[in-house]
Amino acid sequence: MSLAGTGLLSIPNWVIHISSSLEWGIASLLIYRYGTMTGRKEIRIFGISMLPHWLGSFFVLSYHLTTDTVALLLDLSELINLFGSISLLMATINLLKAREKTPATSFAALMAALMFAGKPQSYMGSDIFDAILQLSSVVYLTFLVLLLVLYKRDKTVFSGLTIAGFWFVVVFISVTVFFMYLATVKRGYPTLSHDDLLHGSAESLLTISNLMIAIGAQRKIREYERSKTVDQR
Protein backbone atom coordinates (compact mmCIF):
# COMPACT_ATOMS: atom_id res chain seq x y z
CA MET A 1 0.00 0.00 0.00
CA SER A 2 1.42 3.39 -1.00
CA LEU A 3 1.30 6.34 1.34
CA ALA A 4 0.38 9.90 0.36
CA GLY A 5 3.33 12.07 -0.64
CA THR A 6 5.63 9.13 -1.37
CA GLY A 7 4.60 8.34 -4.95
CA LEU A 8 3.92 4.72 -5.76
CA LEU A 9 6.18 3.44 -2.98
CA SER A 10 5.31 3.02 0.68
CA ILE A 11 7.60 4.37 3.41
CA PRO A 12 9.20 0.94 4.07
CA ASN A 13 9.78 0.51 0.34
CA TRP A 14 11.46 3.92 0.16
CA VAL A 15 13.69 2.95 3.07
CA ILE A 16 14.75 -0.19 1.22
CA HIS A 17 15.49 1.73 -2.00
CA ILE A 18 17.47 4.46 -0.27
CA SER A 19 19.37 1.92 1.83
CA SER A 20 20.49 -0.07 -1.20
CA SER A 21 21.74 3.12 -2.85
CA LEU A 22 23.63 4.25 0.25
CA GLU A 23 25.17 0.82 0.76
CA TRP A 24 26.57 0.78 -2.79
CA GLY A 25 28.09 4.23 -2.23
CA ILE A 26 29.61 3.15 1.09
CA ALA A 27 31.03 0.00 -0.53
CA SER A 28 32.66 2.14 -3.22
CA LEU A 29 34.21 4.36 -0.55
CA LEU A 30 35.47 1.40 1.48
CA ILE A 31 37.08 -0.25 -1.54
CA TYR A 32 38.74 3.06 -2.45
CA ARG A 33 39.98 3.41 1.12
CA TYR A 34 41.39 -0.13 1.07
CA GLY A 35 43.25 0.69 -2.13
CA THR A 36 44.68 3.82 -0.49
CA MET A 37 45.76 1.91 2.62
CA THR A 38 47.50 -0.80 0.60
CA GLY A 39 48.99 1.64 -1.89
CA ARG A 40 47.36 -0.14 -4.82
CA LYS A 41 46.13 2.32 -7.39
CA GLU A 42 44.21 -0.32 -9.33
CA ILE A 43 41.99 -1.04 -6.29
CA ARG A 44 41.27 2.68 -5.90
CA ILE A 45 40.29 2.77 -9.57
CA PHE A 46 37.88 -0.11 -8.97
CA GLY A 47 36.25 1.84 -6.14
CA ILE A 48 35.82 4.82 -8.44
CA SER A 49 34.41 2.56 -11.19
CA MET A 50 31.46 1.78 -8.91
CA LEU A 51 30.28 5.40 -8.94
CA PRO A 52 28.35 5.30 -12.27
CA HIS A 53 26.04 2.58 -10.90
CA TRP A 54 25.59 4.71 -7.78
CA LEU A 55 24.62 7.69 -9.92
CA GLY A 56 22.20 5.49 -11.83
CA SER A 57 20.43 4.59 -8.58
CA PHE A 58 19.55 8.27 -8.05
CA PHE A 59 17.88 8.38 -11.45
CA VAL A 60 15.79 5.36 -10.44
CA LEU A 61 14.84 7.07 -7.18
CA SER A 62 13.90 10.21 -9.13
CA TYR A 63 11.83 8.07 -11.49
CA HIS A 64 9.87 6.68 -8.55
CA LEU A 65 9.43 10.19 -7.14
CA THR A 66 7.59 11.11 -10.34
CA THR A 67 5.31 8.08 -9.75
CA ASP A 68 7.01 6.42 -12.73
CA THR A 69 5.71 9.04 -15.16
CA VAL A 70 8.99 10.49 -16.50
CA ALA A 71 10.29 7.61 -18.60
CA LEU A 72 13.40 9.59 -19.57
CA LEU A 73 14.76 9.15 -16.04
CA LEU A 74 14.54 5.37 -16.35
CA ASP A 75 16.12 5.46 -19.80
CA LEU A 76 19.00 7.56 -18.46
CA SER A 77 19.51 5.13 -15.60
CA GLU A 78 19.84 2.29 -18.11
CA LEU A 79 22.43 4.23 -20.10
CA ILE A 80 24.39 5.08 -16.96
CA ASN A 81 24.23 1.47 -15.75
CA LEU A 82 25.65 0.30 -19.09
CA PHE A 83 28.55 2.69 -18.62
CA GLY A 84 28.84 1.49 -15.01
CA SER A 85 29.02 -2.17 -16.03
CA ILE A 86 31.71 -1.34 -18.59
CA SER A 87 33.61 0.61 -15.91
CA LEU A 88 33.51 -2.36 -13.53
CA LEU A 89 34.65 -4.71 -16.28
CA MET A 90 37.56 -2.49 -17.28
CA ALA A 91 38.58 -1.97 -13.65
CA THR A 92 38.64 -5.75 -13.12
CA ILE A 93 40.70 -6.20 -16.26
CA ASN A 94 43.08 -3.57 -14.91
CA LEU A 95 43.41 -5.52 -11.65
CA LEU A 96 44.18 -8.73 -13.53
CA LYS A 97 46.78 -7.00 -15.68
CA ALA A 98 48.42 -5.41 -12.65
CA ARG A 99 48.76 -8.70 -10.77
CA GLU A 100 49.41 -11.16 -13.57
CA LYS A 101 51.16 -8.99 -16.13
CA THR A 102 48.98 -10.57 -18.80
CA PRO A 103 49.61 -9.18 -22.31
CA ALA A 104 47.14 -6.46 -23.24
CA THR A 105 46.39 -8.21 -26.52
CA SER A 106 44.55 -11.01 -24.73
CA PHE A 107 42.25 -8.48 -23.09
CA ALA A 108 41.67 -6.72 -26.39
CA ALA A 109 40.58 -10.07 -27.82
CA LEU A 110 38.24 -10.56 -24.86
CA MET A 111 36.61 -7.18 -25.41
CA ALA A 112 36.20 -7.86 -29.11
CA ALA A 113 34.52 -11.19 -28.36
CA LEU A 114 32.26 -9.47 -25.84
CA MET A 115 31.11 -6.91 -28.39
CA PHE A 116 30.04 -9.56 -30.85
CA ALA A 117 28.61 -11.99 -28.30
CA GLY A 118 26.78 -9.28 -26.40
CA LYS A 119 25.08 -7.63 -29.36
CA PRO A 120 21.38 -8.45 -28.83
CA GLN A 121 19.08 -9.31 -31.69
CA SER A 122 16.86 -6.31 -30.95
CA TYR A 123 19.75 -3.85 -31.22
CA MET A 124 18.74 -2.73 -34.71
CA GLY A 125 15.08 -2.61 -33.79
CA SER A 126 13.05 0.26 -32.42
CA ASP A 127 13.47 -0.53 -28.71
CA ILE A 128 17.03 0.73 -28.33
CA PHE A 129 16.85 1.06 -24.56
CA ASP A 130 15.81 -2.56 -24.17
CA ALA A 131 18.86 -3.47 -26.25
CA ILE A 132 21.05 -1.32 -24.02
CA LEU A 133 19.67 -3.11 -20.97
CA GLN A 134 20.48 -6.49 -22.51
CA LEU A 135 23.99 -5.41 -23.45
CA SER A 136 24.55 -4.05 -19.96
CA SER A 137 23.58 -7.46 -18.54
CA VAL A 138 26.08 -9.23 -20.80
CA VAL A 139 28.84 -6.83 -19.78
CA TYR A 140 28.02 -7.30 -16.09
CA LEU A 141 28.04 -11.09 -16.41
CA THR A 142 31.44 -10.90 -18.11
CA PHE A 143 32.63 -8.74 -15.22
CA LEU A 144 31.41 -11.37 -12.74
CA VAL A 145 33.29 -14.15 -14.50
CA LEU A 146 36.53 -12.14 -14.52
CA LEU A 147 35.94 -11.27 -10.87
CA LEU A 148 36.05 -14.98 -10.06
CA VAL A 149 39.25 -15.34 -12.08
CA LEU A 150 40.76 -12.44 -10.14
CA TYR A 151 39.71 -13.91 -6.78
CA LYS A 152 41.24 -17.25 -7.70
CA ARG A 153 44.56 -15.63 -8.61
CA ASP A 154 44.74 -12.96 -5.91
CA LYS A 155 42.69 -13.17 -2.73
CA THR A 156 44.24 -9.99 -1.33
CA VAL A 157 42.04 -7.74 -3.47
CA PHE A 158 38.51 -8.67 -2.39
CA SER A 159 36.99 -10.86 0.30
CA GLY A 160 34.85 -13.82 -0.66
CA LEU A 161 31.83 -11.98 0.76
CA THR A 162 32.36 -9.05 -1.61
CA ILE A 163 32.60 -11.41 -4.58
CA ALA A 164 29.42 -13.16 -3.44
CA GLY A 165 27.71 -9.78 -3.10
CA PHE A 166 28.45 -8.83 -6.70
CA TRP A 167 27.15 -12.22 -7.85
CA PHE A 168 24.03 -11.92 -5.69
CA VAL A 169 22.94 -9.06 -7.97
CA VAL A 170 22.08 -11.79 -10.49
CA VAL A 171 19.62 -13.24 -7.97
CA PHE A 172 18.10 -9.78 -7.52
CA ILE A 173 17.68 -9.34 -11.29
CA SER A 174 16.18 -12.82 -11.75
CA VAL A 175 13.70 -12.39 -8.91
CA THR A 176 12.77 -8.90 -10.14
CA VAL A 177 11.96 -10.25 -13.61
CA PHE A 178 9.84 -13.02 -12.09
CA PHE A 179 8.05 -10.63 -9.73
CA MET A 180 7.42 -8.27 -12.63
CA TYR A 181 5.63 -11.11 -14.39
CA LEU A 182 3.60 -11.90 -11.28
CA ALA A 183 2.66 -8.26 -10.70
CA THR A 184 1.65 -7.41 -14.26
CA VAL A 185 0.29 -10.71 -15.59
CA LYS A 186 -0.99 -12.58 -12.57
CA ARG A 187 -1.96 -9.74 -10.22
CA GLY A 188 -3.09 -7.21 -12.84
CA TYR A 189 -0.94 -4.22 -11.87
CA PRO A 190 0.29 -1.81 -14.58
CA THR A 191 3.92 -2.15 -13.43
CA LEU A 192 5.92 -3.82 -10.68
CA SER A 193 6.14 -0.47 -8.87
CA HIS A 194 2.37 -0.54 -8.35
CA ASP A 195 2.69 -3.82 -6.44
CA ASP A 196 4.40 -2.50 -3.33
CA LEU A 197 4.85 -5.89 -1.67
CA LEU A 198 6.55 -7.60 -4.61
CA HIS A 199 8.51 -4.48 -5.53
CA GLY A 200 9.86 -4.06 -2.01
CA SER A 201 10.64 -7.77 -1.71
CA ALA A 202 12.67 -7.69 -4.92
CA GLU A 203 14.52 -4.50 -3.98
CA SER A 204 15.39 -5.95 -0.56
CA LEU A 205 17.58 -8.49 -2.39
CA LEU A 206 19.61 -5.63 -3.89
CA THR A 207 19.97 -4.22 -0.38
CA ILE A 208 21.35 -7.57 0.76
CA SER A 209 23.83 -7.81 -2.13
CA ASN A 210 25.12 -4.26 -1.61
CA LEU A 211 25.46 -4.88 2.13
CA MET A 212 27.51 -8.01 1.41
CA ILE A 213 29.85 -6.00 -0.83
CA ALA A 214 30.28 -3.29 1.80
CA ILE A 215 30.82 -5.66 4.73
CA GLY A 216 33.30 -7.68 2.68
CA ALA A 217 35.28 -4.53 1.89
CA GLN A 218 35.32 -3.53 5.56
CA ARG A 219 36.60 -7.00 6.44
CA LYS A 220 39.56 -6.55 4.08
CA ILE A 221 40.35 -3.21 5.71
CA ARG A 222 40.34 -4.74 9.18
CA GLU A 223 42.36 -7.70 7.95
CA TYR A 224 44.99 -5.34 6.55
CA GLU A 225 45.03 -3.26 9.74
CA ARG A 226 45.59 -6.40 11.83
CA SER A 227 48.44 -7.51 9.58
CA LYS A 228 50.12 -4.12 9.89
CA THR A 229 49.75 -4.25 13.70
CA VAL A 230 51.41 -7.67 13.81
CA ASP A 231 54.26 -6.47 11.58
CA GLN A 232 54.95 -3.53 13.92
CA ARG A 233 55.37 -5.75 16.96
Buried (B, 14 or more C-beta within 10 A) or exposed (E): EBEEEBBBBBEEBBEBBEBBBBBBBBBBBBBBBBBEBBEBEBBBBBBBBBBBBBBBBBBBBBBBBBBBEBEEBBBBBBBBBBBBBBBBBBBBBBBBBBBEEEEEEEBEEBBEEBEEEBBBEEBEEEEBBBBBBBBBBBBBBBBBEBBEEBBEEBEBBBBEBBBBBBBBBBEBBEBBEEBBEEBBEEBEBEEBBBBBEBBBBBBBBBBBBBBBBBBBBBBBBEEBEEEEEEEEE
